[in-house]
Amino acid sequence: MEPLIVPRTVRNAPGGRWRRVAAGEASGDTCQNGGMTVAAVILAASPESALADVEGLPRVRRLADVAWAGGAVPIIVVAPDPTGEVAAALAGAPVTYVPPAPAAAGPVGQMLRGIQAALDEVRDTNAAIVWPARLQWVDAETVTSLIEAHGVHPGFVLRPTYDGDTGWPVLIPRPEVERLRSVGPDRMPDQVIEEIFAAGAVDLRLDLGDPGTTHDASTARADLPPFLGPPGPASGHYEWGAAIADAGDQAMAGEAEDWATDAANPPVADDDRVLTADSARLEP
């Protein structure tokens, strides 16, 4: 089944107007798209991971720059920093550094630490893009696409895919944070996400065509598969699929509202919780 296809080059501009941006373009906007605020929570397990060189920049600084370019606000970095080098690497960036939770809290504890820091920073934060630092090649347009898709599907957990494989970062809506709190500290990051689906969260997978979502630091940039991006017209104009193709923008808005309402009561069957283009399709 085809994953949901969403535009990836639209970002909120000053005054609430939408504008098109180039890949990787930095912005001074506080990107609260249509009144929503989506944080980026970057998680590094060690100082070495946080400070690893990525094309001349410390890894967490590069990821913070990508998150900002993609429209995430606020940006939180959670990493051990016994020498102060991580905080120094982030100096001058629009980022909040946060010391990690105790190691005994496990990966989920670090996620919750970062999400809480985002809520403390901007109390109206609607969702958090949880981003393990090892995924160092994620493109800024992927961040923008996740934020854009959250605006249409605010109740769903959003995961990017590349060539059929599911990857990171993962957008977690604020209401799903309570499910995170029930996950055990022994679960690894992939298991944490699977457990919130088992508890009832809805899994919406987005084909964003970004190899950085599934290929981590063990793959050199030169060895990455090609960046494909999601299929769609360059104009960025989309309509729903054949079932409501003639209904126009009003039907689009109504369908999105219905899905957001239904998110509070997800389907009982596990495989019904994985939504793809068969149930939510965008076509040119």
N, C-alpha and C positions, 0 to 999 in steps of 0.2 A: 504494500500500500504506500502511496506517496505521502510524505510528511506535509504538514501545513507549510505553505509558501507565503512569506510576508516580505514587504519591501524593506530594504536595509539601508537606504540612503536618505532617509527623511529624519530631520531633527527639528526640535522646537527652536525658533529664533526669538530674539527680543520682541516683546509686545504680544507674544502668544501666536505669532504667525509661523507657518511651516516653511522651511526653505530646504533646498537640496544642497548637500555638502559633498566634497570630494573625499575619497577614501583616505583615512588617516589625518584629516584636517583637524587641527586643534581649534578650540572654541573658548571664548570667555563667557559664554552663556551659562547660567545655572539652569540646567535642562530639566525643568519640571514640566513634562509634556502633558498639556491639557489639564494642569492642576495636580498631576501625580509626580512623586519624587521617588526615584529608584536609585538605591545606593549600590556601590561596588564594595565587596568585602574580600580583600586579597589576603590569602592565608599562606604564610611560609612557616615550615616546621622547624627551621634552624636558621641561625645567622648566615650560614654558608649558602643556604638556598635563597635567602632574601638578597644577598649581596653578589650572587653569581653574575659574572659579566655577560651581558646580552647586547651584542653589537655596540659596545662602548659605554653602556649604562648598567648600573646595578639593576638586577632583575625587578625588584619591587618598584624602583623609580620608573622603569620602562612600562610596567603594567599600570602604574598610576597614570602615566601620561596617556596610555591607550584608553583607559577607563574614562578619563576626562574628555578626550577627543570624541569618544562614543556617546557622551551625554550623561554619564552616571554622576549623581550628586546625592549624598556626600560620598567620599572615597575613604575607606578605612583600610589600614594595613595592620594585620596582626602577625607579629613575629617576635621571637626572642631577640633581645638586643643588649647583651651584657656589657658591651664596650661603647655603646652609643653610636656605632657606625651605621646602623639601619636608619635611625632618626636623622643622622647627618646626610645620608643619601637621599632622603626625602625633603630636605630643606628647600624651601621655595616652591614646592609643589602644593596644589590644593588638596592636601591629604591630611588625615588625622592618623597618627601612629598610636597603636594601642598595645600594651604588653599582653602576652598570651594568658589564657586561663591556666590554672595548674595542669600539669601533664596528666594527672589522673582523670581529668574531665574528658580526655580523648578528643578525637577529631570533631565530634559534635559540639563539645564544649568550646572549641575554638570558633566554630561557626556561630554559636550563640553569643560568644564574647564580641565578635565583630558586628553582628546584627544589633545587639544592644547598644554598642558604641554608635552605630549609625542612627538609631532612634534617639540617643542622647544628643547627638549632633543636630539632627533635624527631626523634630518630634513627629512631623507628618509624613515621614518616610513610609511609602506604600509597599515596597518590596526591596529585596536585596539580591544582587547578583553575586553568588558565592563562587569564589575563583581561587582554586589552588594555584600557588605561584609557579608550579612546574609547567603549567600550561602557558608558556611564555610567548607563544606565537599567535595568540588570538588577535584577530583584527578589530580595529575600532568599529567597523561597520557591523560586526556581530553584536557588539554591545548595544549599538543603536537599534538593531533589529529586535533584540530581546526587550528593550524598553518599549519600542513601538508595538510589539505583539502583546506585551502586558497591558497596554492601553485598551486593546480590543478584548483580551481574555484575562481580566484582572484576578480571577479566582484560581487560575491554573498554575501549576509548577511547569516552567518552560525549560526544555533541554534542547541544545543544538545537535544536529546530526551532520555527519559528512560521509558520503558514499554508503549510507545505511547504518553507520556506526554512531552510537550515542556518545556525546562527550560533555565537556565542561567549557565555560562556567554554567551554573544552573541558577535560574531566577526563581526565588522563593517568595511568594506573596506574604505579606505580614500575617494574615490569619493562620498560615500554616506553621508559624513559629512554635505554636503550642504543640504540634505534632513532633517537632524537632526535640522538644524538651523530654519527650518520652523515650527517646532513642538511647540505648546504652553506650557507655564510653568506650566499649571494646570494638565498636563497629568502625570499619574504615569508611572513607568518604563515599565511595560508591554504594556501600551497604547502608549508610545513613539515608541516602536519597531513596533507595529501594524500600526502606522501612517506613518512610512517611507515605509512600504509595500504598504499601500494605495496610496502613492505618486509615486509608481513605482519600488521600490527596489525588488529584487528577493530573496525569502525566501528558503534557502536550509537547510533541517533538517537532522541531522546526528544521527543515532542510535549509541551512544557511550557506552551504558550500564552502565552509572555512576549514581548511585542514588543521589549523591551529587549535581547533576544539577537540581534536582526537589524537594529535601528535604532540608529545610533550618535549621537555628539554633534551631528551635522549636523541631527538632527531634534529640535525642541523637544518638551518633555513634552506640551504641549497638542496637538501634532500626531501623537502616537503612536497607532497603532491600539489597540483595546481589549485589555486584559489578559484572556485567556480562561481560563488555567489548564488543566491536563490534565483531560479528562472523567473522572468517577468519583464514587462515592457520598461524601457528606459524612462518613460514619462512618469512612472510611479503611480499611475491610475489603475486601480484594481476594483473588481466587483466580485460578489459571491458567485458560486458555481451555478450550473444549469437550473437547479431547483428554484432559485430565486433570482436568476439573472435579470429578469425584467422588472424586478421590484425596486431597483435603484438604491440610493443612499439610505432612504428611510428604512427599507428592509434590512440593510446591512447593520444599521444601528440597533434595530429591534432584535436581530439574531444575536448580536454580541451581548445585549442585556439579558436575553434569555439564558445564554450559556453562563454568564456571570452568576445569575440566580441559581442555576442548576448545580453550580460548583459546590454549593453548600450541602447538596444531597447527591453525591456521586453514584454512578451505577454500582450494583452489587458485584457483578462479575469482574474479576481482576482484569481480564484482557479488554473489557470495555472502558477501563480507566486510561488506556493508551489511545489518545486521539491523534488521528492523522488526517490526510486530505480527504479521505472518504467521508468524514463527519464534519470537517471544517476546512473547506477548500477555497483558496483565492486563485482566480484565473485572470489572465489579461482579457 
